[in-house]
Amino acid sequence: MSQDSPAAQPLPPKPLPKMTPGAEHYWASATREEFVLPHCGDCDRVFFYPRQWCPHCFGQQLDWRKASGRGTVYSFSVVHQAPFPSYQGDVPYVLAVIELAEGPRMMANVLHCAPDQIRVGLPVEVTFEARGDMKIPQFQPVHS
Ligand SMILES: [Zn+2]
């Protein structure tokens, strides 16, 4: 890995999410800075990740619910080695599993959080990271 100064050249862009069937509305909402979860009309539960059937009951009567954007850190890892050159400016950074207030768990980065601040149970809230023409739901510590 090069030891050149980080200012020597701009980093390449980070990868964009891969669009999967059933996830189009999720990403379009996120790009408007709205955080939504798929909801099953058959069993009245929300879930994550978005897909074309409910993982609880296999129902297909799906719609969307606006989520609170609140959650807590369920598990985390501090990443010290960039997985792609585009992440070299971010290390060390926090990758976490967030338990949403609504119940589902999702993987995201915890932004604006020093590695020694992160802990299991830390209250977090959604924030949106601009990437290309999209915005990515990420989380940050709740500052009360
Ligand atoms: Zn269901």
Backbone and ligand atoms as CSV (ligand in chain L), in Angstrom:
chain,resi,resn,atom,element,x,y,z
A,1,MET,N,N,0.846,-1.197,0.000
A,1,MET,CA,C,0.000,0.000,0.000
A,1,MET,C,C,0.882,1.248,0.000
A,2,SER,N,N,0.543,2.221,-0.779
A,2,SER,CA,C,1.344,3.433,-0.944
A,2,SER,C,C,1.375,4.255,0.341
A,3,GLN,N,N,2.517,4.838,0.600
A,3,GLN,CA,C,2.645,5.726,1.752
A,3,GLN,C,C,2.637,7.186,1.312
A,4,ASP,N,N,2.218,7.446,0.084
A,4,ASP,CA,C,2.155,8.825,-0.412
A,4,ASP,C,C,1.260,9.665,0.482
A,5,SER,N,N,1.486,10.947,0.465
A,5,SER,CA,C,0.634,11.864,1.216
A,5,SER,C,C,-0.806,11.740,0.728
A,6,PRO,N,N,-1.775,11.739,1.655
A,6,PRO,CA,C,-3.174,11.652,1.230
A,6,PRO,C,C,-3.594,12.833,0.370
A,7,ALA,N,N,-2.868,13.948,0.452
A,7,ALA,CA,C,-3.225,15.117,-0.337
A,7,ALA,C,C,-2.709,15.006,-1.765
A,8,ALA,N,N,-1.900,13.985,-2.045
A,8,ALA,CA,C,-1.270,13.890,-3.352
A,8,ALA,C,C,-2.297,13.747,-4.471
A,9,GLN,N,N,-3.329,12.956,-4.246
A,9,GLN,CA,C,-4.349,12.798,-5.284
A,9,GLN,C,C,-5.691,12.519,-4.617
A,10,PRO,N,N,-6.777,12.963,-5.274
A,10,PRO,CA,C,-8.096,12.720,-4.666
A,10,PRO,C,C,-8.413,11.232,-4.637
A,11,LEU,N,N,-9.145,10.816,-3.615
A,11,LEU,CA,C,-9.532,9.414,-3.514
A,11,LEU,C,C,-10.642,9.122,-4.517
A,12,PRO,N,N,-10.700,7.897,-5.015
A,12,PRO,CA,C,-11.809,7.538,-5.908
A,12,PRO,C,C,-13.129,7.533,-5.138
A,13,PRO,N,N,-14.269,7.637,-5.849
A,13,PRO,CA,C,-15.563,7.632,-5.143
A,13,PRO,C,C,-15.845,6.285,-4.481
A,14,LYS,N,N,-16.603,6.334,-3.398
A,14,LYS,CA,C,-17.028,5.101,-2.731
A,14,LYS,C,C,-18.071,4.384,-3.583
A,15,PRO,N,N,-18.165,3.073,-3.440
A,15,PRO,CA,C,-19.147,2.332,-4.241
A,15,PRO,C,C,-20.574,2.707,-3.867
A,16,LEU,N,N,-21.458,2.649,-4.865
A,16,LEU,CA,C,-22.887,2.903,-4.634
A,16,LEU,C,C,-23.578,1.592,-4.284
A,17,PRO,N,N,-24.693,1.681,-3.557
A,17,PRO,CA,C,-25.447,0.451,-3.247
A,17,PRO,C,C,-25.908,-0.231,-4.525
A,18,LYS,N,N,-25.947,-1.537,-4.488
A,18,LYS,CA,C,-26.486,-2.306,-5.605
A,18,LYS,C,C,-28.012,-2.351,-5.454
A,19,MET,N,N,-28.726,-1.944,-6.483
A,19,MET,CA,C,-30.189,-1.926,-6.412
A,19,MET,C,C,-30.705,-3.357,-6.506
A,20,THR,N,N,-31.544,-3.745,-5.553
A,20,THR,CA,C,-32.108,-5.091,-5.553
A,20,THR,C,C,-33.622,-4.991,-5.668
A,21,PRO,N,N,-34.290,-6.037,-6.185
A,21,PRO,CA,C,-35.751,-5.979,-6.333
A,21,PRO,C,C,-36.434,-5.711,-4.984
A,22,GLY,N,N,-37.316,-4.734,-4.973
A,22,GLY,CA,C,-38.026,-4.387,-3.742
A,22,GLY,C,C,-37.365,-3.270,-2.964
A,23,ALA,N,N,-36.167,-2.862,-3.339
A,23,ALA,CA,C,-35.438,-1.858,-2.568
A,23,ALA,C,C,-35.472,-0.462,-3.202
A,24,GLU,N,N,-36.096,-0.332,-4.365
A,24,GLU,CA,C,-36.053,0.950,-5.079
A,24,GLU,C,C,-36.622,2.080,-4.226
A,25,HIS,N,N,-37.760,1.843,-3.576
A,25,HIS,CA,C,-38.400,2.897,-2.768
A,25,HIS,C,C,-37.534,3.259,-1.559
A,26,TYR,N,N,-36.891,2.272,-0.984
A,26,TYR,CA,C,-36.008,2.531,0.163
A,26,TYR,C,C,-34.934,3.539,-0.216
A,27,TRP,N,N,-34.264,3.299,-1.355
A,27,TRP,CA,C,-33.159,4.177,-1.757
A,27,TRP,C,C,-33.668,5.526,-2.239
A,28,ALA,N,N,-34.805,5.542,-2.931
A,28,ALA,CA,C,-35.364,6.835,-3.368
A,28,ALA,C,C,-35.739,7.672,-2.153
A,29,SER,N,N,-36.306,7.052,-1.120
A,29,SER,CA,C,-36.662,7.763,0.111
A,29,SER,C,C,-35.405,8.280,0.808
A,30,ALA,N,N,-34.394,7.433,0.913
A,30,ALA,CA,C,-33.152,7.839,1.580
A,30,ALA,C,C,-32.542,9.052,0.887
A,31,THR,N,N,-32.631,9.071,-0.423
A,31,THR,CA,C,-32.057,10.189,-1.175
A,31,THR,C,C,-32.827,11.480,-0.881
A,32,ARG,N,N,-34.095,11.372,-0.453
A,32,ARG,CA,C,-34.865,12.541,0.030
A,32,ARG,C,C,-34.689,12.741,1.541
A,33,GLU,N,N,-33.759,11.997,2.141
A,33,GLU,CA,C,-33.496,12.026,3.588
A,33,GLU,C,C,-34.711,11.601,4.397
A,34,GLU,N,N,-35.421,10.602,3.866
A,34,GLU,CA,C,-36.513,9.961,4.603
A,34,GLU,C,C,-36.077,8.518,4.867
A,35,PHE,N,N,-36.231,8.104,6.130
A,35,PHE,CA,C,-35.817,6.754,6.510
A,35,PHE,C,C,-37.065,5.896,6.680
A,36,VAL,N,N,-37.236,4.926,5.816
A,36,VAL,CA,C,-38.439,4.100,5.806
A,36,VAL,C,C,-38.058,2.624,5.927
A,37,LEU,N,N,-39.010,1.853,6.410
A,37,LEU,CA,C,-38.828,0.406,6.514
A,37,LEU,C,C,-39.977,-0.293,5.810
A,38,PRO,N,N,-39.703,-1.434,5.172
A,38,PRO,CA,C,-40.797,-2.215,4.604
A,38,PRO,C,C,-41.665,-2.794,5.720
A,39,HIS,N,N,-42.978,-2.787,5.481
A,39,HIS,CA,C,-43.967,-3.254,6.455
A,39,HIS,C,C,-44.845,-4.303,5.790
A,40,CYS,N,N,-45.154,-5.345,6.542
A,40,CYS,CA,C,-45.980,-6.437,6.025
A,40,CYS,C,C,-47.422,-6.247,6.478
A,41,GLY,N,N,-48.339,-6.150,5.522
A,41,GLY,CA,C,-49.759,-6.014,5.830
A,41,GLY,C,C,-50.383,-7.305,6.331
A,42,ASP,N,N,-49.732,-8.429,6.124
A,42,ASP,CA,C,-50.275,-9.713,6.581
A,42,ASP,C,C,-50.005,-9.945,8.066
A,43,CYS,N,N,-48.778,-9.641,8.521
A,43,CYS,CA,C,-48.448,-9.902,9.935
A,43,CYS,C,C,-48.161,-8.610,10.711
A,44,ASP,N,N,-48.260,-7.459,10.050
A,44,ASP,CA,C,-48.123,-6.149,10.691
A,44,ASP,C,C,-46.750,-5.955,11.346
A,45,ARG,N,N,-45.713,-6.467,10.716
A,45,ARG,CA,C,-44.360,-6.261,11.235
A,45,ARG,C,C,-43.509,-5.531,10.194
A,46,VAL,N,N,-42.508,-4.784,10.684
A,46,VAL,CA,C,-41.536,-4.179,9.779
A,46,VAL,C,C,-40.306,-5.084,9.729
A,47,PHE,N,N,-39.508,-4.897,8.695
A,47,PHE,CA,C,-38.305,-5.725,8.571
A,47,PHE,C,C,-37.244,-4.965,7.800
A,48,PHE,N,N,-36.050,-5.505,7.801
A,48,PHE,CA,C,-34.930,-5.004,7.038
A,48,PHE,C,C,-34.059,-6.203,6.727
A,49,TYR,N,N,-33.573,-6.350,5.523
A,49,TYR,CA,C,-33.473,-5.441,4.417
A,49,TYR,C,C,-34.733,-5.511,3.556
A,50,PRO,N,N,-34.920,-4.512,2.693
A,50,PRO,CA,C,-36.083,-4.539,1.801
A,50,PRO,C,C,-35.998,-5.706,0.818
A,51,ARG,N,N,-37.112,-6.376,0.643
A,51,ARG,CA,C,-37.204,-7.467,-0.331
A,51,ARG,C,C,-38.660,-7.617,-0.726
A,52,GLN,N,N,-38.963,-8.585,-1.574
A,52,GLN,CA,C,-40.292,-8.660,-2.177
A,52,GLN,C,C,-41.263,-9.540,-1.393
A,53,TRP,N,N,-40.820,-10.065,-0.262
A,53,TRP,CA,C,-41.721,-10.830,0.594
A,53,TRP,C,C,-41.307,-10.611,2.044
A,54,CYS,N,N,-42.220,-10.858,2.960
A,54,CYS,CA,C,-41.946,-10.664,4.384
A,54,CYS,C,C,-41.116,-11.836,4.919
A,55,PRO,N,N,-40.003,-11.557,5.599
A,55,PRO,CA,C,-39.187,-12.654,6.128
A,55,PRO,C,C,-39.821,-13.357,7.325
A,56,HIS,N,N,-40.882,-12.745,7.917
A,56,HIS,CA,C,-41.546,-13.367,9.067
A,56,HIS,C,C,-42.621,-14.358,8.618
A,57,CYS,N,N,-43.428,-13.972,7.610
A,57,CYS,CA,C,-44.582,-14.809,7.241
A,57,CYS,C,C,-44.655,-15.090,5.732
A,58,PHE,N,N,-43.676,-14.592,4.982
A,58,PHE,CA,C,-43.639,-14.744,3.520
A,58,PHE,C,C,-44.789,-14.025,2.827
A,59,GLY,N,N,-45.474,-13.134,3.554
A,59,GLY,CA,C,-46.536,-12.338,2.943
A,59,GLY,C,C,-45.970,-11.395,1.895
A,60,GLN,N,N,-46.824,-11.040,0.956
A,60,GLN,CA,C,-46.385,-10.128,-0.110
A,60,GLN,C,C,-47.227,-8.852,-0.145
A,61,GLN,N,N,-48.056,-8.636,0.891
A,61,GLN,CA,C,-48.845,-7.398,0.989
A,61,GLN,C,C,-47.988,-6.347,1.693
A,62,LEU,N,N,-47.024,-5.812,0.964
A,62,LEU,CA,C,-46.037,-4.944,1.586
A,62,LEU,C,C,-46.332,-3.475,1.312
A,63,ASP,N,N,-46.045,-2.648,2.295
A,63,ASP,CA,C,-46.017,-1.207,2.088
A,63,ASP,C,C,-44.852,-0.653,2.902
A,64,TRP,N,N,-44.843,0.654,3.112
A,64,TRP,CA,C,-43.683,1.285,3.742
A,64,TRP,C,C,-44.132,2.084,4.936
A,65,ARG,N,N,-43.328,2.096,5.964
A,65,ARG,CA,C,-43.581,2.891,7.162
A,65,ARG,C,C,-42.405,3.805,7.412
A,66,LYS,N,N,-42.724,5.053,7.739
A,66,LYS,CA,C,-41.675,5.987,8.138
A,66,LYS,C,C,-41.128,5.515,9.483
A,67,ALA,N,N,-39.819,5.396,9.580
A,67,ALA,CA,C,-39.191,4.924,10.812
A,67,ALA,C,C,-38.654,6.109,11.602
A,68,SER,N,N,-38.436,5.862,12.905
A,68,SER,CA,C,-37.994,6.949,13.782
A,68,SER,C,C,-36.562,7.393,13.490
A,69,GLY,N,N,-35.788,6.496,12.921
A,69,GLY,CA,C,-34.366,6.810,12.719
A,69,GLY,C,C,-33.537,6.647,13.979
A,70,ARG,N,N,-34.164,6.168,15.055
A,70,ARG,CA,C,-33.445,5.960,16.315
A,70,ARG,C,C,-33.096,4.493,16.476
A,71,GLY,N,N,-32.021,4.244,17.200
A,71,GLY,CA,C,-31.625,2.871,17.476
A,71,GLY,C,C,-30.490,2.859,18.467
A,72,THR,N,N,-29.941,1.669,18.682
A,72,THR,CA,C,-28.775,1.513,19.546
A,72,THR,C,C,-27.779,0.589,18.852
A,73,VAL,N,N,-26.519,0.727,19.244
A,73,VAL,CA,C,-25.475,-0.130,18.685
A,73,VAL,C,C,-25.634,-1.523,19.285
A,74,TYR,N,N,-25.832,-2.509,18.406
A,74,TYR,CA,C,-25.976,-3.898,18.838
A,74,TYR,C,C,-24.614,-4.583,18.854
A,75,SER,N,N,-23.772,-4.258,17.872
A,75,SER,CA,C,-22.438,-4.836,17.746
A,75,SER,C,C,-21.630,-3.900,16.858
A,76,PHE,N,N,-20.328,-3.935,16.965
A,76,PHE,CA,C,-19.539,-3.034,16.125
A,76,PHE,C,C,-18.143,-3.584,15.887
A,77,SER,N,N,-17.489,-3.000,14.892
A,77,SER,CA,C,-16.091,-3.279,14.614
A,77,SER,C,C,-15.447,-1.963,14.211
A,78,VAL,N,N,-14.229,-1.714,14.679
A,78,VAL,CA,C,-13.488,-0.531,14.247
A,78,VAL,C,C,-12.559,-0.960,13.117
A,79,VAL,N,N,-12.767,-0.357,11.953
A,79,VAL,CA,C,-12.019,-0.743,10.753
A,79,VAL,C,C,-10.776,0.128,10.643
A,80,HIS,N,N,-9.620,-0.524,10.617
A,80,HIS,CA,C,-8.350,0.205,10.537
A,80,HIS,C,C,-7.702,0.087,9.167
A,81,GLN,N,N,-8.132,-0.888,8.380
A,81,GLN,CA,C,-7.545,-1.086,7.056
A,81,GLN,C,C,-8.647,-0.904,6.021
A,82,ALA,N,N,-8.474,0.077,5.139
A,82,ALA,CA,C,-9.524,0.409,4.171
A,82,ALA,C,C,-9.790,-0.775,3.243
A,83,PRO,N,N,-11.072,-1.137,3.075
A,83,PRO,CA,C,-11.400,-2.245,2.177
A,83,PRO,C,C,-11.231,-1.863,0.712
A,84,PHE,N,N,-11.346,-0.567,0.410
A,84,PHE,CA,C,-11.167,-0.036,-0.939
A,84,PHE,C,C,-10.357,1.255,-0.803
A,85,PRO,N,N,-9.630,1.649,-1.855
A,85,PRO,CA,C,-8.890,2.914,-1.793
A,85,PRO,C,C,-9.788,4.098,-1.415
A,86,SER,N,N,-11.072,4.043,-1.812
A,86,SER,CA,C,-11.975,5.166,-1.536
A,86,SER,C,C,-12.231,5.363,-0.040
A,87,TYR,N,N,-11.888,4.385,0.778
A,87,TYR,CA,C,-12.096,4.489,2.228
A,87,TYR,C,C,-10.829,4.897,2.983
A,88,GLN,N,N,-9.750,5.141,2.251
A,88,GLN,CA,C,-8.485,5.428,2.935
A,88,GLN,C,C,-8.541,6.685,3.785
A,89,GLY,N,N,-9.377,7.648,3.391
A,89,GLY,CA,C,-9.478,8.877,4.174
A,89,GLY,C,C,-10.319,8.724,5.434
A,90,ASP,N,N,-10.999,7.580,5.593
A,90,ASP,CA,C,-11.938,7.394,6.702
A,90,ASP,C,C,-11.351,6.600,7.866
A,91,VAL,N,N,-10.347,5.788,7.611
A,91,VAL,CA,C,-9.846,4.906,8.675
A,91,VAL,C,C,-9.163,5.710,9.787
A,92,PRO,N,N,-9.320,5.297,11.060
A,92,PRO,CA,C,-10.213,4.222,11.498
A,92,PRO,C,C,-11.667,4.708,11.508
A,93,TYR,N,N,-12.585,3.800,11.137
A,93,TYR,CA,C,-14.002,4.161,11.177
A,93,TYR,C,C,-14.794,3.005,11.788
A,94,VAL,N,N,-16.031,3.293,12.136
A,94,VAL,CA,C,-16.849,2.323,12.874
A,94,VAL,C,C,-17.887,1.702,11.944
A,95,LEU,N,N,-17.875,0.389,11.851
A,95,LEU,CA,C,-18.908,-0.380,11.165
A,95,LEU,C,C,-19.715,-1.067,12.264
A,96,ALA,N,N,-21.030,-0.927,12.213
A,96,ALA,CA,C,-21.834,-1.445,13.325
A,96,ALA,C,C,-23.102,-2.123,12.833
A,97,VAL,N,N,-23.641,-2.989,13.678
A,97,VAL,CA,C,-25.003,-3.478,13.515
A,97,VAL,C,C,-25.859,-2.633,14.448
A,98,ILE,N,N,-26.834,-1.941,13.871
A,98,ILE,CA,C,-27.713,-1.067,14.627
A,98,ILE,C,C,-29.033,-1.794,14.866
A,99,GLU,N,N,-29.455,-1.837,16.117
A,99,GLU,CA,C,-30.798,-2.346,16.414
A,99,GLU,C,C,-31.737,-1.157,16.397
A,100,LEU,N,N,-32.601,-1.117,15.397
A,100,LEU,CA,C,-33.515,0.010,15.241
A,100,LEU,C,C,-34.581,-0.003,16.336
A,101,ALA,N,N,-35.100,1.172,16.678
A,101,ALA,CA,C,-36.164,1.259,17.691
A,101,ALA,C,C,-37.353,0.398,17.297
A,102,GLU,N,N,-37.580,0.231,15.991
A,102,GLU,CA,C,-38.716,-0.563,15.492
A,102,GLU,C,C,-38.429,-2.061,15.525
A,103,GLY,N,N,-37.176,-2.448,15.830
A,103,GLY,CA,C,-36.870,-3.874,15.999
A,103,GLY,C,C,-35.845,-4.455,15.041
A,104,PRO,N,N,-35.965,-4.175,13.730
A,104,PRO,CA,C,-34.988,-4.804,12.829
A,104,PRO,C,C,-33.570,-4.313,13.095
A,105,ARG,N,N,-32.594,-5.106,12.696
A,105,ARG,CA,C,-31.192,-4.723,12.799
A,105,ARG,C,C,-30.641,-4.494,11.394
A,106,MET,N,N,-29.761,-3.507,11.282
A,106,MET,CA,C,-29.130,-3.229,9.991
A,106,MET,C,C,-27.677,-2.847,10.181
A,107,MET,N,N,-26.870,-3.128,9.171
A,107,MET,CA,C,-25.467,-2.757,9.223
A,107,MET,C,C,-25.299,-1.368,8.638
A,108,ALA,N,N,-24.462,-0.569,9.296
A,108,ALA,CA,C,-24.217,0.799,8.824
A,108,ALA,C,C,-22.922,1.280,9.442
A,109,ASN,N,N,-22.441,2.384,8.934
A,109,ASN,CA,C,-21.315,3.062,9.572
A,109,ASN,C,C,-21.865,3.979,10.648
A,110,VAL,N,N,-21.108,4.141,11.737
A,110,VAL,CA,C,-21.429,5.159,12.733
A,110,VAL,C,C,-20.468,6.317,12.470
A,111,LEU,N,N,-21.021,7.412,11.983
A,111,LEU,CA,C,-20.231,8.579,11.601
A,111,LEU,C,C,-20.104,9.522,12.790
A,112,HIS,N,N,-19.171,10.444,12.686
A,112,HIS,CA,C,-18.985,11.469,13.722
A,112,HIS,C,C,-18.816,10.815,15.098
A,113,CYS,N,N,-18.082,9.731,15.129
A,113,CYS,CA,C,-17.912,8.952,16.356
A,113,CYS,C,C,-16.466,8.459,16.419
A,114,ALA,N,N,-15.700,8.981,17.378
A,114,ALA,CA,C,-14.328,8.507,17.537
A,114,ALA,C,C,-14.354,7.037,17.933
A,115,PRO,N,N,-13.384,6.248,17.459
A,115,PRO,CA,C,-13.387,4.816,17.781
A,115,PRO,C,C,-13.449,4.525,19.284
A,116,ASP,N,N,-12.920,5.418,20.123
A,116,ASP,CA,C,-12.978,5.135,21.567
A,116,ASP,C,C,-14.307,5.572,22.192
A,117,GLN,N,N,-15.217,6.133,21.388
A,117,GLN,CA,C,-16.554,6.511,21.882
A,117,GLN,C,C,-17.567,5.387,21.692
A,118,ILE,N,N,-17.273,4.497,20.734
A,118,ILE,CA,C,-18.287,3.510,20.355
A,118,ILE,C,C,-18.403,2.448,21.441
A,119,ARG,N,N,-19.642,2.004,21.718
A,119,ARG,CA,C,-19.878,0.924,22.678
A,119,ARG,C,C,-21.224,0.282,22.364
A,120,VAL,N,N,-21.362,-0.958,22.772
A,120,VAL,CA,C,-22.647,-1.644,22.640
A,120,VAL,C,C,-23.668,-0.881,23.481
A,121,GLY,N,N,-24.836,-0.653,22.898
A,121,GLY,CA,C,-25.898,0.050,23.615
A,121,GLY,C,C,-25.899,1.551,23.383
A,122,LEU,N,N,-24.880,2.087,22.690
A,122,LEU,CA,C,-24.828,3.524,22.438
A,122,LEU,C,C,-26.060,3.973,21.637
A,123,PRO,N,N,-26.796,4.981,22.119
A,123,PRO,CA,C,-27.941,5.482,21.340
A,123,PRO,C,C,-27.447,6.217,20.083
A,124,VAL,N,N,-28.057,5.901,18.963
A,124,VAL,CA,C,-27.676,6.520,17.691
A,124,VAL,C,C,-28.930,6.958,16.940
A,125,GLU,N,N,-28.706,7.855,15.977
A,125,GLU,CA,C,-29.805,8.326,15.122
A,125,GLU,C,C,-29.313,8.328,13.685
A,126,VAL,N,N,-30.266,8.224,12.781
A,126,VAL,CA,C,-29.914,8.148,11.366
A,126,VAL,C,C,-29.389,9.495,10.879
A,127,THR,N,N,-28.461,9.424,9.943
A,127,THR,CA,C,-27.982,10.599,9.221
A,127,THR,C,C,-27.749,10.114,7.798
A,128,PHE,N,N,-27.654,11.022,6.863
A,128,PHE,CA,C,-27.594,10.600,5.466
A,128,PHE,C,C,-26.285,11.048,4.839
A,129,GLU,N,N,-25.551,10.081,4.311
A,129,GLU,CA,C,-24.258,10.359,3.677
A,129,GLU,C,C,-24.468,10.469,2.173
A,130,ALA,N,N,-24.136,11.638,1.614
A,130,ALA,CA,C,-24.254,11.819,0.163
A,130,ALA,C,C,-23.189,10.986,-0.534
A,131,ARG,N,N,-23.616,10.280,-1.549
A,131,ARG,CA,C,-22.680,9.462,-2.323
A,131,ARG,C,C,-23.188,9.442,-3.771
A,132,GLY,N,N,-22.451,10.057,-4.672
A,132,GLY,CA,C,-22.944,10.187,-6.045
A,132,GLY,C,C,-24.257,10.944,-6.031
A,133,ASP,N,N,-25.243,10.423,-6.747
A,133,ASP,CA,C,-26.578,11.041,-6.770
A,133,ASP,C,C,-27.474,10.473,-5.686
A,134,MET,N,N,-26.942,9.641,-4.800
A,134,MET,CA,C,-27.758,8.966,-3.789
A,134,MET,C,C,-27.379,9.477,-2.404
A,135,LYS,N,N,-28.204,9.111,-1.425
A,135,LYS,CA,C,-27.823,9.293,-0.035
A,135,LYS,C,C,-27.979,7.956,0.680
A,136,ILE,N,N,-27.034,7.696,1.563
A,136,ILE,CA,C,-26.957,6.397,2.235
A,136,ILE,C,C,-27.338,6.596,3.701
A,137,PRO,N,N,-28.334,5.871,4.222
A,137,PRO,CA,C,-28.607,5.961,5.664
A,137,PRO,C,C,-27.410,5.429,6.473
A,138,GLN,N,N,-26.880,6.290,7.305
A,138,GLN,CA,C,-25.837,5.917,8.244
A,138,GLN,C,C,-26.315,6.378,9.618
A,139,PHE,N,N,-25.492,6.206,10.639
A,139,PHE,CA,C,-25.929,6.594,11.986
A,139,PHE,C,C,-24.857,7.441,12.647
A,140,GLN,N,N,-25.262,8.166,13.662
A,140,GLN,CA,C,-24.323,8.970,14.451
A,140,GLN,C,C,-24.801,8.952,15.898
A,141,PRO,N,N,-23.883,9.177,16.846
A,141,PRO,CA,C,-24.308,9.184,18.246
A,141,PRO,C,C,-25.365,10.261,18.481
A,142,VAL,N,N,-26.314,9.953,19.354
A,142,VAL,CA,C,-27.313,10.940,19.766
A,142,VAL,C,C,-26.676,11.841,20.804
A,143,HIS,N,N,-26.682,13.129,20.537
A,143,HIS,CA,C,-26.141,14.086,21.500
A,143,HIS,C,C,-27.313,14.735,22.227
A,144,SER,N,N,-27.466,14.377,23.480
A,144,SER,CA,C,-28.623,14.886,24.228
A,144,SER,C,C,-28.325,16.272,24.796
L,1,ZN,ZN,ZN,-45.436,-10.757,7.418
